[in-house]
Amino acid sequence: MSRKTEKGLSRLALVVGALMTVAYMTSGCASGGVTALPSGGMLAGRSETANDMDEGRKYFVMACADCHRRYTPGDRSPSAWRGILANHKGRVSLTSEQSGKLTGYVLRASEYLEGRKEGK
């Protein structure tokens, strides 16, 4: 195989890998069908910026998917997530700032999704 062909195949593998990562990060199974994780813009409030929420979303996907299937914030209530996240805090390699953003995102997203289920 020529060097040019090898280089082309390497680039193709990178593109396919990137597309698969994007597809994984933006979809998830839920009881009502496929649902995406809420974006930062949907969750930003008075004390959190959309950027903070988007960073928290990124940490949630990265840190949690390393060990098990990806749960969505809507899979649990905010109070259940508080316990889960506190229990897992020492199991992930995040700074306290990153962990805070992850926690903020999950709690806000859980509240948001819970409200949507109840029609609020």
C-alpha distances in whole Angstrom, upper triangle without the diagonal:
4,7,8,6,7,10,11,11,13,15,16,16,19,20,21,22,25,26,26,28,30,31,32,34,36,37,39,41,45,48,48,44,42,43,41,42,45,44,46,48,49,50,52,55,58,56,53,51,48,45,47,46,43,42,44,42,39,40,41,38,36,39,40,36,35,38,38,38,39,43,44,47,49,49,51,55,55,57,55,52,54,54,51,49,52,51,47,48,47,44,42,41,42,45,48,48,45,46,49,47,46,49,50,48,48,52,52,49,51,55,53,51,55,57,55,55,59,59,60
4,5,5,6,9,10,11,12,14,15,17,19,20,21,23,25,26,27,29,31,32,33,35,37,38,40,42,46,49,49,46,43,43,42,43,45,44,46,47,49,50,51,55,57,56,52,50,47,45,46,46,42,42,44,42,39,40,42,38,36,39,40,37,36,39,40,40,40,44,45,48,50,50,52,55,55,58,56,53,55,55,52,50,53,52,48,48,48,45,43,41,43,45,48,48,44,47,49,47,46,49,50,48,48,52,52,50,52,55,53,52,55,57,55,56,60,59,60
4,5,5,6,9,10,11,12,14,15,17,19,20,21,23,25,26,27,29,30,32,33,35,37,39,41,45,48,48,45,42,42,40,41,43,42,43,45,47,48,49,52,55,53,50,47,45,42,43,44,40,39,41,40,36,38,39,36,34,37,38,35,34,37,38,38,39,42,43,46,48,48,51,54,53,56,54,51,52,53,50,48,50,50,46,46,45,43,40,38,40,42,45,45,42,44,47,44,43,47,48,45,46,50,50,48,50,53,51,50,54,56,54,55,58,58,59
4,5,5,6,9,10,11,12,14,16,17,18,20,21,23,24,26,27,29,30,32,33,35,38,40,44,47,47,43,40,41,39,40,42,40,42,43,45,46,47,51,53,52,48,46,43,40,42,42,38,38,40,38,35,37,39,35,34,37,38,35,34,37,38,38,38,41,42,45,47,47,50,53,53,55,53,50,52,53,49,48,50,50,46,46,46,43,40,39,40,42,45,44,41,43,46,44,42,46,47,44,45,49,49,46,49,52,50,49,52,54,52,53,57,56,57
4,5,5,6,9,10,10,12,14,15,16,18,20,21,22,24,26,27,28,30,32,33,35,38,42,45,45,41,38,39,37,38,40,39,41,42,44,46,47,50,53,52,48,45,43,40,42,42,38,37,40,38,34,36,37,34,33,36,37,33,33,36,36,36,36,40,41,43,45,45,48,51,51,54,52,49,51,51,48,46,49,49,45,45,45,42,39,38,39,42,45,44,41,43,46,43,42,45,46,44,44,48,48,45,47,50,49,47,51,52,50,51,55,55,55
4,5,5,6,9,10,11,12,14,15,16,18,20,21,23,24,26,27,29,30,32,34,36,40,43,44,40,37,38,36,37,39,38,39,41,43,44,45,49,51,50,46,44,41,39,40,40,36,35,37,36,32,34,35,32,30,33,34,31,30,33,34,33,34,37,39,42,44,43,46,49,49,51,49,46,48,49,45,44,46,46,42,42,42,39,36,35,36,39,42,41,38,40,43,41,39,43,44,42,42,46,46,43,45,49,47,46,49,51,49,50,54,54,54
4,5,5,6,9,10,11,13,14,15,17,19,20,21,23,25,26,27,29,31,33,36,39,43,43,39,36,36,34,35,37,36,37,39,41,42,43,46,49,47,44,41,38,36,38,38,34,33,35,34,30,32,34,30,29,31,33,30,29,32,33,33,33,37,38,40,42,43,45,48,48,50,48,45,47,48,44,43,45,45,41,41,41,38,35,34,35,37,40,39,36,38,41,39,37,41,42,40,40,44,44,42,44,47,45,44,48,49,48,49,52,52,53
4,5,5,6,9,10,11,12,14,15,17,18,20,21,23,24,26,27,29,31,34,38,41,41,37,34,34,32,33,36,34,36,37,39,41,42,45,48,47,43,40,38,35,37,37,33,33,35,33,30,32,33,30,28,32,33,30,29,33,33,32,32,36,36,39,41,41,44,47,47,49,48,44,47,48,44,42,45,45,41,41,42,39,36,35,35,38,41,40,37,39,41,39,37,41,42,39,40,43,43,41,43,46,44,43,46,48,46,47,50,50,51
4,5,5,6,9,10,10,12,14,15,16,18,20,21,22,24,26,27,29,32,35,39,39,35,32,33,31,32,35,33,35,37,39,40,41,45,48,46,43,40,37,35,37,36,32,32,34,32,29,30,32,28,27,30,31,27,27,30,30,30,30,33,34,37,39,39,42,45,45,48,45,42,45,45,42,41,43,43,39,40,40,37,34,33,34,37,40,39,36,37,40,38,36,39,41,38,38,42,42,39,41,44,43,41,45,46,44,45,49,49,50
4,5,5,6,9,10,11,12,14,15,17,19,20,21,23,25,26,28,31,35,38,38,35,31,32,30,31,33,32,33,35,37,38,39,43,45,44,40,38,35,33,34,34,30,29,31,29,26,28,29,26,24,27,28,25,25,28,28,28,28,32,33,36,38,38,40,43,43,45,43,40,42,43,40,38,41,40,36,37,37,34,31,30,31,33,37,36,32,34,37,35,33,37,38,35,36,40,40,37,39,43,41,40,43,45,43,44,48,48,48
4,5,5,6,9,10,11,12,14,15,17,18,20,21,23,25,27,30,34,37,37,33,30,30,28,29,31,29,31,33,34,36,37,40,43,42,38,36,33,30,32,32,28,28,30,28,25,27,28,25,23,27,28,25,25,28,29,28,28,31,32,34,36,37,39,42,42,45,43,39,42,43,39,37,40,40,36,37,37,34,31,30,30,33,36,35,31,34,36,33,32,36,37,34,35,38,38,36,38,41,39,38,42,43,41,42,46,46,46
4,5,5,6,8,10,11,12,14,15,16,18,20,21,23,25,28,31,35,35,31,28,28,26,28,30,29,31,32,34,35,37,40,43,42,38,36,33,31,33,32,28,28,30,28,25,27,28,24,23,27,28,24,25,28,28,27,26,30,30,33,35,35,38,41,41,44,42,39,41,42,39,37,40,40,36,37,37,34,32,31,31,34,37,36,32,34,37,34,32,36,37,34,34,38,38,35,37,40,38,37,40,42,40,41,44,44,45
4,6,5,6,9,10,10,12,14,15,16,18,20,21,23,26,30,33,33,30,26,27,25,26,29,28,30,32,33,34,36,39,42,41,37,35,32,30,31,31,27,27,28,26,23,25,26,22,21,24,25,21,21,24,25,24,24,27,28,31,33,33,36,39,39,41,39,36,39,39,36,35,38,37,33,34,34,31,28,28,29,32,35,34,30,32,34,32,30,34,35,32,32,36,36,33,35,38,37,35,39,41,39,39,43,43,44
4,6,5,6,9,10,10,12,14,15,16,18,20,23,26,29,32,33,29,26,26,24,24,27,25,27,29,31,32,33,36,39,38,34,32,29,27,28,28,24,23,25,23,20,22,23,20,18,22,23,20,20,23,24,23,23,26,27,30,32,32,34,37,37,40,38,34,37,38,34,33,35,35,31,32,32,29,26,25,26,29,32,30,27,29,32,29,27,31,32,29,30,34,33,31,33,36,35,34,37,39,37,38,42,42,42
4,5,5,6,9,10,11,12,14,15,17,18,21,24,28,31,31,27,24,24,22,23,25,24,26,27,29,30,31,35,38,37,33,31,28,26,28,27,23,23,25,23,20,22,23,20,19,23,24,21,21,25,25,23,23,26,26,29,31,31,34,37,36,39,38,34,37,38,35,33,36,36,33,33,34,31,28,27,27,30,33,31,28,30,32,29,28,31,32,29,29,33,33,30,32,35,33,32,36,37,35,36,40,40,40
4,5,5,6,9,10,11,12,14,16,17,19,22,25,29,29,25,22,22,20,22,25,24,26,28,29,30,32,36,39,38,34,32,29,27,29,27,24,24,25,23,20,22,23,19,19,22,22,19,20,23,23,21,21,24,24,27,29,29,32,35,35,38,36,33,36,37,33,32,35,35,32,32,33,30,27,27,28,31,33,32,28,30,32,29,27,31,32,29,29,32,32,29,31,34,33,31,34,36,34,35,38,38,39
4,5,5,6,9,10,11,12,14,16,18,21,24,28,28,25,21,22,19,20,23,22,25,27,28,29,30,34,37,36,32,30,27,25,26,25,22,21,23,20,17,19,20,16,15,19,19,16,16,19,20,18,18,21,22,25,27,27,30,33,33,36,33,30,33,34,30,29,32,32,28,29,29,26,24,23,24,27,30,29,25,27,29,27,25,28,29,26,26,30,30,27,29,32,31,30,33,35,33,34,37,37,38
4,5,5,6,9,10,11,12,14,17,20,24,27,27,24,20,20,18,18,21,19,21,23,25,26,27,31,34,33,29,27,24,22,23,22,19,19,20,18,15,17,18,15,14,18,19,16,17,20,20,19,18,21,21,24,26,26,29,32,31,34,33,29,32,33,30,28,31,31,28,28,29,26,23,23,23,25,28,27,23,25,27,24,23,26,27,24,24,28,28,25,27,30,29,28,31,33,31,32,36,36,36
4,5,5,6,9,10,11,12,15,18,22,25,25,21,18,18,16,17,20,19,21,23,24,25,27,31,34,33,29,27,24,23,24,23,19,20,21,18,16,19,19,16,16,19,20,17,18,21,21,19,17,20,20,23,25,25,28,31,31,34,32,29,32,33,30,29,32,32,29,30,31,28,25,25,25,28,30,29,25,27,28,25,24,27,27,24,24,28,27,25,27,30,28,26,30,31,29,30,34,34,34
4,5,5,6,9,10,11,13,16,19,23,23,20,16,17,15,16,19,19,22,24,24,25,27,31,34,33,30,28,25,24,25,23,20,20,21,18,16,18,18,14,14,18,17,14,16,18,17,15,15,18,18,22,23,23,26,29,29,32,30,27,30,31,28,27,30,30,27,28,29,26,23,24,24,27,29,28,25,25,28,25,23,26,27,23,23,27,27,24,25,29,27,25,28,30,28,29,33,33,34
4,5,5,6,9,10,12,16,19,23,23,20,16,16,14,14,17,17,19,21,22,23,25,28,31,30,26,25,22,20,21,20,16,16,17,14,12,14,14,11,11,14,14,11,13,16,16,14,13,16,16,19,21,21,24,27,27,30,28,25,27,28,25,24,27,27,24,24,26,23,20,20,20,23,26,24,21,22,24,21,19,22,23,20,20,24,24,21,23,26,25,23,27,29,27,28,31,32,32
4,5,5,6,9,12,15,18,22,22,19,15,14,11,12,15,14,16,18,19,20,22,26,29,28,25,23,19,18,20,18,14,15,16,13,11,14,14,11,12,16,16,13,16,19,18,16,14,16,16,18,20,21,24,26,26,29,28,25,27,29,26,24,28,28,25,25,27,25,22,22,21,24,26,24,21,22,24,21,19,22,22,19,19,23,22,19,22,25,23,22,25,27,25,26,29,29,30
4,6,5,6,9,12,16,19,19,16,12,12,10,12,15,15,18,20,20,21,24,27,31,30,26,25,21,21,22,20,17,18,18,15,14,16,16,12,14,17,16,14,16,19,17,15,13,15,15,18,19,20,23,25,26,29,27,25,27,29,26,25,28,29,25,27,28,26,23,24,24,27,28,27,23,24,26,23,20,23,24,20,20,23,23,20,21,24,22,21,24,26,23,24,28,28,29
4,6,6,7,11,14,17,18,15,12,11,10,11,14,15,18,20,20,21,23,27,30,29,26,24,21,21,21,19,16,17,17,13,12,14,13,9,11,14,13,10,13,15,13,11,9,12,12,15,17,17,20,23,24,26,24,22,25,26,22,22,25,25,22,23,25,22,20,21,21,24,26,25,21,21,23,21,18,21,22,18,18,21,21,18,19,23,21,19,23,25,23,23,27,27,28
4,6,8,12,14,18,18,16,12,11,8,8,11,11,14,17,17,17,20,23,26,25,22,21,18,17,17,15,12,13,13,10,9,11,10,7,9,12,12,10,13,15,14,12,9,11,11,13,15,16,19,21,21,24,23,20,22,24,21,19,23,23,20,21,23,21,18,19,19,21,23,22,18,19,20,17,15,18,18,15,15,18,18,15,17,20,19,17,21,23,21,22,25,26,26
4,7,11,13,16,16,14,10,8,5,6,9,10,13,15,15,16,18,22,25,25,22,20,17,17,18,15,12,14,14,11,11,14,12,10,12,15,14,13,16,18,17,14,11,12,11,13,14,16,19,21,21,24,23,20,23,25,22,21,25,26,23,24,26,24,22,23,22,24,25,24,20,21,22,19,16,19,19,15,15,18,18,14,16,19,17,16,19,21,19,20,23,23,24
4,7,10,13,13,10,6,6,5,7,10,12,16,17,16,18,21,24,27,27,24,23,20,20,21,17,15,17,17,13,13,16,14,11,14,16,15,13,16,18,15,12,10,11,10,13,13,14,17,20,21,24,22,20,23,25,22,21,25,25,23,25,27,24,23,24,23,26,27,26,22,22,23,21,18,20,20,17,16,19,18,15,16,19,17,15,18,20,18,18,22,22,23
4,7,10,11,9,6,6,6,8,11,14,17,19,17,18,22,24,28,28,24,24,21,22,22,18,17,18,17,13,14,16,13,11,14,16,13,12,15,16,13,10,7,8,7,11,11,11,14,17,19,22,20,18,21,22,19,19,23,23,21,23,25,23,21,24,23,26,27,26,23,22,23,21,18,19,20,17,15,18,18,14,15,18,16,14,16,19,17,16,20,21,22
4,7,8,6,5,6,9,10,14,17,20,22,20,20,24,26,30,30,27,27,24,25,25,21,20,22,20,16,18,19,16,14,17,18,15,14,17,17,14,10,9,8,8,12,11,10,14,17,19,22,19,18,22,22,20,21,24,24,22,24,27,24,23,26,26,29,29,29,25,24,25,23,20,21,22,19,17,19,19,16,15,18,17,14,16,19,16,15,19,20,22
4,5,5,6,6,9,11,13,17,20,21,19,19,23,25,29,29,26,27,24,25,25,21,21,22,20,17,19,20,17,16,19,20,17,16,20,19,16,12,11,9,8,10,8,8,11,14,17,19,17,17,20,21,19,20,24,23,22,25,27,25,25,27,27,30,30,29,26,25,25,23,20,21,21,18,16,17,18,14,13,16,15,11,13,15,13,12,16,17,19
4,6,8,9,13,14,16,20,23,24,21,22,25,27,31,31,29,29,27,28,28,24,24,26,24,21,23,24,20,19,23,23,20,19,23,22,18,15,14,12,11,13,10,9,12,15,18,20,18,18,22,23,20,22,26,25,25,27,30,28,28,30,30,33,32,32,29,27,28,26,23,23,24,21,18,19,20,16,15,17,16,12,13,16,14,11,14,16,19
4,7,8,12,14,15,19,22,23,20,21,25,27,30,31,29,29,26,28,28,24,24,26,24,21,23,25,22,21,24,25,22,21,25,25,21,18,16,14,13,14,11,11,15,17,19,22,20,20,24,25,23,25,28,28,27,30,33,31,30,32,32,34,34,33,30,29,29,27,25,24,25,22,19,21,20,17,16,17,16,12,13,15,12,10,14,14,17
4,6,10,13,15,18,22,23,20,21,25,27,31,32,29,29,26,27,28,24,23,25,24,20,22,24,21,19,23,24,21,20,23,23,20,16,15,14,12,15,13,13,16,19,21,24,22,22,25,26,24,25,29,29,27,30,32,30,29,32,31,34,34,33,30,29,29,27,24,25,25,22,20,22,21,18,17,19,17,14,16,17,14,13,17,17,20
4,7,10,13,15,19,20,18,19,23,26,29,30,27,26,23,24,25,21,20,22,21,17,19,21,18,16,20,21,19,17,21,21,18,15,13,12,11,14,12,13,16,19,21,24,22,21,25,26,23,24,28,28,26,28,31,28,27,29,28,31,31,30,27,27,27,25,22,23,23,20,18,20,20,16,16,19,17,14,16,18,15,14,18,18,21
4,7,9,12,15,16,14,16,19,22,26,26,23,23,20,21,21,18,17,19,18,14,16,18,16,14,18,20,17,17,20,21,18,15,12,11,9,11,10,11,15,17,18,22,20,19,22,24,21,22,25,26,24,26,29,27,25,27,26,29,29,27,24,24,24,22,19,20,20,16,15,17,16,13,13,15,13,10,13,15,12,13,16,16,18
4,6,9,12,14,12,13,17,20,23,24,20,20,16,18,18,15,13,16,15,11,13,15,13,12,15,17,16,15,19,20,18,15,11,11,8,10,10,12,15,17,18,21,20,18,21,23,21,20,24,25,23,24,27,25,23,25,23,26,26,24,21,21,22,19,17,18,18,14,13,16,15,11,13,15,13,11,14,16,13,15,18,18,19
4,6,9,12,10,11,14,17,21,20,17,17,14,15,15,11,10,13,11,8,10,12,10,9,13,15,14,14,17,19,17,14,11,10,7,8,9,11,13,15,15,19,18,15,18,20,18,17,21,22,20,21,24,23,20,22,20,22,23,21,18,18,18,15,13,14,14,10,10,12,11,8,10,13,11,9,13,15,13,14,18,18,18
4,7,8,6,7,11,14,17,17,14,14,11,13,13,9,9,12,11,8,11,14,12,12,15,17,16,17,20,22,20,18,14,13,9,9,10,13,15,15,15,19,19,16,18,21,19,18,22,23,22,22,25,24,22,23,21,23,23,20,18,18,17,14,13,14,13,9,10,12,9,6,9,11,8,8,12,13,11,14,16,16,16
4,5,5,7,9,12,16,16,13,11,8,9,11,7,6,10,10,8,10,13,12,12,15,17,17,18,21,23,22,20,16,15,12,12,13,16,18,18,17,21,21,18,20,23,21,20,23,25,23,23,26,25,22,23,21,22,22,19,17,18,17,13,13,15,13,9,11,13,11,9,12,13,11,12,15,16,15,17,20,19,18
4,5,5,6,10,13,13,9,8,4,6,7,4,5,8,8,8,10,13,12,14,16,18,18,19,22,24,23,22,18,17,14,13,15,18,19,19,17,21,21,18,19,23,21,19,22,25,23,22,25,25,22,22,19,20,20,17,15,16,15,11,12,13,11,8,11,12,10,9,13,13,11,13,16,16,16,19,21,21,19
4,5,6,9,12,13,10,8,5,8,10,8,8,11,12,11,14,16,16,17,20,21,22,23,26,28,27,25,21,20,17,16,17,21,21,21,19,23,24,21,22,26,25,23,25,28,26,26,29,29,26,26,23,23,23,20,18,19,18,14,15,17,14,11,14,15,12,11,15,15,12,14,17,16,16,19,21,20,18
4,6,9,13,14,11,10,8,11,12,9,10,13,13,12,15,17,16,17,20,22,21,22,26,27,26,24,20,19,15,14,14,18,19,18,17,21,22,19,21,24,23,22,25,27,26,25,29,29,26,27,24,25,24,21,20,20,18,15,15,16,13,11,13,13,10,9,12,12,9,11,14,13,12,16,17,16,14
4,6,10,11,8,8,7,10,10,7,9,12,11,11,14,16,15,16,19,20,20,22,25,26,25,23,20,18,14,12,13,17,17,16,14,18,19,17,18,21,21,19,21,24,23,23,26,26,24,25,22,22,21,18,17,17,15,12,13,13,10,8,10,10,6,7,10,9,7,10,13,12,13,16,17,17,14
4,7,8,5,5,5,8,8,7,9,12,11,12,15,16,16,18,20,21,22,24,26,28,27,26,22,21,18,15,17,20,20,19,16,20,21,19,19,23,23,20,23,26,24,23,27,27,25,25,22,22,20,17,17,17,15,12,13,14,10,9,12,12,9,10,13,12,11,14,16,15,16,19,20,20,17
4,6,5,7,8,11,10,9,13,15,14,15,18,19,19,21,23,24,24,26,29,30,30,29,25,23,20,17,18,22,21,19,16,19,22,19,19,23,23,21,23,26,26,24,28,29,26,27,23,23,21,18,18,18,15,13,15,15,11,11,14,12,9,12,14,12,11,15,17,15,17,20,20,20,17
4,6,8,10,13,12,12,15,17,16,18,21,21,21,24,26,26,27,29,31,33,33,32,28,26,23,20,22,25,24,22,19,21,24,22,21,24,25,23,24,28,27,26,29,30,28,28,25,23,21,18,19,20,16,15,17,16,13,14,16,15,12,15,17,15,15,19,20,18,20,23,23,23,19
4,7,10,12,10,11,14,15,14,16,19,19,19,22,24,24,25,27,29,31,31,30,27,25,23,20,21,24,23,21,18,20,22,20,19,22,23,20,21,25,25,22,26,27,25,25,21,20,18,15,16,16,13,12,15,14,10,12,15,13,11,15,17,15,16,19,20,19,21,24,25,24,21
4,7,8,6,7,10,11,11,13,15,16,16,19,20,21,22,24,26,28,28,27,24,22,20,17,19,22,21,20,17,19,21,18,18,21,22,19,20,24,23,21,24,25,23,23,19,18,16,13,14,14,11,9,12,12,8,9,13,12,10,12,15,14,14,17,19,19,20,23,24,24,21
4,5,5,6,9,10,11,12,14,15,17,19,20,21,22,24,26,28,28,28,24,23,20,18,21,24,23,22,19,22,24,21,21,24,24,21,23,26,25,23,26,27,24,23,20,19,18,14,14,16,13,10,13,14,11,11,14,14,12,14,17,16,15,18,21,20,21,24,25,25,22
4,5,5,6,9,10,10,12,14,15,17,18,20,21,22,25,27,27,26,22,21,18,17,19,22,22,22,19,23,24,21,21,25,24,21,24,26,25,23,26,26,23,23,20,20,19,16,15,16,15,11,13,14,11,10,13,14,12,12,16,16,14,17,19,19,19,22,24,23,21
4,5,5,6,9,10,11,12,14,15,16,18,20,21,23,26,26,25,22,22,19,18,21,23,24,23,21,24,25,21,22,25,24,21,23,26,24,22,25,25,22,21,18,17,17,13,12,15,13,10,12,14,12,11,14,16,14,14,18,18,17,19,22,22,22,25,27,26,25
4,5,5,6,9,10,11,12,14,15,16,18,20,22,24,24,24,20,20,18,16,19,22,21,21,18,21,22,18,18,22,21,18,20,22,21,19,21,22,19,18,15,14,14,10,9,11,10,6,9,11,9,8,12,13,12,13,16,17,16,18,21,21,22,24,26,26,24
4,5,5,6,9,10,10,12,14,15,16,18,20,22,22,21,18,17,15,13,16,18,18,18,16,19,19,16,17,20,19,16,19,21,20,18,21,21,19,19,16,16,15,12,11,12,10,7,8,10,7,5,9,10,9,9,13,13,13,15,17,18,18,21,23,23,21
4,5,5,6,9,10,11,12,14,15,17,19,21,21,20,17,17,14,14,16,19,20,20,18,21,22,18,19,22,20,18,21,23,20,19,22,22,19,18,16,16,17,14,11,13,13,9,9,12,10,8,11,13,12,11,14,16,15,16,19,20,20,22,24,24,23
4,5,5,6,9,10,11,12,14,15,17,20,20,20,17,17,16,15,18,20,20,21,19,21,22,18,18,21,19,16,19,21,18,17,19,19,16,15,12,13,13,10,8,10,10,7,7,11,10,8,11,14,13,13,16,18,17,18,21,22,23,25,27,27,26
4,5,5,6,9,10,10,12,14,16,18,18,18,15,14,13,12,15,17,17,17,15,18,18,14,15,17,16,13,15,18,15,14,17,17,14,14,11,12,12,10,7,8,8,4,4,7,7,5,8,10,10,10,13,15,15,16,18,20,20,22,24,25,24
4,5,5,6,9,10,11,12,15,17,16,15,12,12,10,10,13,15,16,17,15,18,18,14,16,18,16,14,17,19,16,16,19,18,15,16,13,15,15,13,10,11,11,8,6,9,9,6,7,11,11,9,12,14,14,14,17,19,19,20,23,23,23
4,5,5,6,8,10,11,13,15,16,15,12,13,13,13,16,18,19,20,19,21,21,17,18,20,18,15,18,20,17,16,18,17,14,14,12,14,15,13,10,11,12,9,8,11,12,9,11,14,14,13,15,18,17,18,21,22,22,24,26,27,26
4,5,5,6,8,10,11,13,14,15,12,13,13,13,17,17,18,19,17,20,19,15,16,18,15,12,15,16,13,12,14,13,10,10,8,11,12,11,7,8,10,8,6,9,11,9,10,13,14,14,16,18,18,19,21,23,23,25,27,28,27
4,6,6,6,8,10,12,12,12,9,9,9,9,13,14,14,16,15,17,16,12,14,15,13,10,14,15,12,12,14,13,10,12,10,13,14,13,10,9,11,9,6,8,10,8,7,11,12,11,13,16,16,16,18,20,21,22,24,25,25
4,6,6,6,9,11,11,10,7,9,9,11,14,14,16,18,17,20,18,15,17,18,15,13,17,17,14,15,17,15,12,13,13,15,17,16,12,12,14,12,9,12,14,11,10,14,15,13,15,18,18,17,19,22,21,22,25,26,26
4,6,6,7,10,11,11,10,12,13,14,17,18,19,21,20,22,20,17,18,19,16,14,17,17,14,14,15,13,10,10,10,13,15,15,11,12,14,13,10,13,15,13,13,17,18,16,18,21,21,20,23,25,25,26,29,30,30
4,6,6,8,10,11,10,12,13,14,17,17,17,20,18,20,18,15,16,16,13,11,14,14,10,10,11,9,6,8,8,12,13,14,10,10,13,12,9,12,14,13,12,16,18,16,17,21,21,21,23,26,26,26,29,31,30
4,5,6,7,8,7,8,10,12,15,14,14,17,17,18,16,13,15,15,11,10,13,13,9,11,12,10,8,11,11,15,16,16,13,12,14,14,10,12,15,13,11,15,17,15,16,19,20,19,21,24,24,24,27,28,28
4,5,5,6,5,8,11,13,16,15,16,19,19,21,19,16,18,18,15,14,17,16,13,14,16,12,11,13,14,17,19,19,16,15,18,17,13,15,18,16,14,18,19,17,18,21,22,20,22,25,25,25,28,29,30
4,6,8,9,12,15,17,19,18,19,22,22,23,21,18,20,19,16,15,17,16,12,14,14,11,9,11,13,17,19,19,16,15,19,18,15,17,20,18,17,20,22,20,21,24,25,24,25,29,28,28,31,33,33
4,7,9,11,14,16,19,17,18,21,21,22,19,17,19,18,14,14,16,14,11,13,13,10,10,12,14,18,20,21,18,16,20,19,16,17,21,19,17,20,23,21,21,24,25,24,25,28,28,28,31,33,33
4,6,8,12,14,17,14,16,19,20,21,18,16,18,17,13,14,17,15,12,15,16,13,13,16,17,21,22,23,20,18,21,20,17,18,21,19,16,19,22,20,19,23,23,21,23,26,26,25,28,30,31
4,6,10,13,14,12,14,18,19,21,18,16,19,18,15,15,19,17,15,17,19,16,15,18,19,23,24,24,21,19,22,21,17,18,21,18,16,19,21,18,17,21,22,19,21,24,23,22,26,28,29
4,7,10,12,10,13,16,17,19,16,14,17,17,14,14,18,17,14,17,19,16,15,17,18,21,22,22,18,17,19,18,14,15,17,15,13,16,17,14,14,18,18,16,18,21,20,20,23,25,26
4,7,8,6,9,12,13,15,13,11,14,15,12,12,16,16,14,16,19,17,16,19,19,22,22,22,19,17,18,17,13,14,16,13,10,13,15,12,11,15,15,13,14,18,17,17,20,22,23
4,5,5,8,11,12,15,13,11,14,15,13,13,17,17,16,17,20,19,18,20,19,22,22,21,18,17,17,16,13,13,14,11,8,11,12,9,8,12,12,9,11,15,14,14,17,19,19
4,5,6,8,8,11,10,8,11,13,11,11,15,16,15,16,20,19,18,20,19,21,20,19,17,15,15,14,11,10,11,9,5,7,9,6,5,8,9,7,9,12,12,13,15,17,17
4,5,7,9,12,11,10,13,15,14,14,18,19,18,20,23,22,21,24,23,25,24,23,21,19,19,17,15,14,14,12,9,9,10,7,5,8,8,5,6,10,10,9,12,14,14
4,7,10,12,10,9,13,14,12,13,17,17,17,19,22,21,20,23,23,25,24,24,22,19,20,19,16,15,16,14,11,11,13,10,8,11,12,9,9,13,13,11,14,17,17
4,7,8,6,6,10,11,10,11,14,15,15,17,20,20,20,23,22,24,23,23,21,18,18,18,15,13,15,13,10,10,12,10,7,10,12,10,9,12,14,12,14,17,17
4,5,5,6,9,10,11,12,14,15,16,18,21,21,21,24,23,25,23,23,21,19,18,18,15,13,14,13,10,8,10,10,6,7,10,9,7,11,13,12,13,16,15
4,5,5,6,9,10,10,12,14,15,16,20,20,20,23,21,22,20,20,19,16,15,15,13,10,10,11,8,5,8,9,6,6,10,10,9,11,14,14,14,17,16
4,5,5,7,9,10,11,13,15,16,19,20,20,23,22,23,20,21,20,17,16,17,15,12,13,14,11,8,11,12,9,10,13,14,12,14,17,16,17,20,19
4,5,5,6,9,10,11,13,14,18,18,19,22,21,22,20,21,20,17,17,17,15,12,14,14,11,10,13,13,10,11,15,14,12,16,18,17,18,21,20
4,5,5,6,8,10,10,12,15,15,16,19,17,19,17,18,16,13,13,14,11,8,11,11,7,7,11,11,8,11,13,13,12,16,17,17,18,21,20
4,6,5,6,9,10,11,14,15,16,18,17,18,15,16,16,12,12,13,11,8,10,12,9,8,11,13,11,12,15,16,15,18,20,20,21,23,22
4,6,5,6,9,10,13,14,15,18,18,19,17,18,18,14,14,16,14,11,13,15,12,11,15,16,13,15,18,18,17,20,22,22,23,26,25
4,6,5,6,9,11,11,13,16,16,18,16,18,16,13,14,15,12,10,13,14,11,11,15,15,13,15,18,18,17,20,22,21,23,26,25
4,5,5,6,9,10,10,13,12,14,13,14,13,9,10,12,9,7,11,12,9,10,13,14,13,15,18,18,18,21,22,22,24,26,26
4,6,5,8,10,11,14,13,14,12,14,14,10,11,13,12,9,12,14,12,12,16,17,16,18,20,21,20,23,25,25,27,29,28
4,6,7,8,11,14,14,16,15,17,16,12,14,16,14,12,16,17,14,15,19,19,18,20,23,22,22,25,27,26,28,31,30
4,6,5,7,10,11,13,13,15,14,10,13,15,12,11,15,15,13,15,18,18,17,20,22,22,22,25,27,27,28,31,30
4,6,6,9,8,10,9,12,11,8,10,12,10,10,13,15,13,15,18,19,18,21,23,23,24,26,28,28,30,32,31
4,6,8,9,11,11,14,13,10,13,15,14,13,17,18,17,18,22,22,22,24,27,27,27,30,32,32,33,36,35
4,7,9,12,13,16,14,11,15,16,14,14,18,18,17,19,22,22,21,24,26,26,27,30,31,31,33,35,35
4,6,9,11,13,11,9,13,14,11,13,16,16,15,18,20,20,21,24,25,25,26,29,30,30,32,34,34
4,7,10,12,9,9,13,14,12,14,17,17,17,20,22,22,23,26,27,27,29,31,32,33,35,37,36
4,6,8,6,6,9,10,9,11,14,15,15,17,19,20,21,23,24,25,27,29,30,31,33,35,33
4,5,5,6,8,10,10,12,14,15,16,18,20,21,22,24,25,27,28,30,31,33,35,36,34
4,5,5,6,9,10,10,12,14,15,16,18,20,21,22,24,25,27,28,30,31,33,34,32
4,5,5,6,9,10,10,12,14,15,16,18,20,21,22,24,26,27,28,30,32,33,31
4,5,5,6,9,10,11,12,14,15,16,18,20,21,22,24,26,27,28,30,31,30
4,5,5,6,8,10,11,12,14,15,16,18,20,21,22,24,26,27,29,30,28
4,5,5,6,8,10,11,12,14,15,17,18,20,21,22,24,26,27,28,26
4,5,5,6,9,10,11,12,14,15,16,18,20,21,22,24,26,27,25
4,5,5,6,9,10,10,12,14,15,16,18,20,21,22,24,25,24
4,5,5,6,8,10,10,12,14,15,16,18,20,21,23,24,23
4,6,5,6,8,10,11,12,14,15,17,18,20,21,22,21
4,6,5,6,8,10,10,12,14,15,16,18,20,21,19
4,6,5,6,9,10,10,12,14,15,16,18,20,19
4,6,5,6,9,10,10,12,14,15,17,18,17
4,5,5,6,9,10,11,12,14,15,16,14
4,5,5,6,8,10,10,12,14,15,14
4,5,5,6,8,10,11,12,14,13
4,6,5,6,9,10,11,12,11
4,5,5,6,9,10,11,9
4,5,5,6,9,10,10
4,5,5,6,9,9
4,5,5,6,5
4,5,5,6
4,5,8
4,6
4
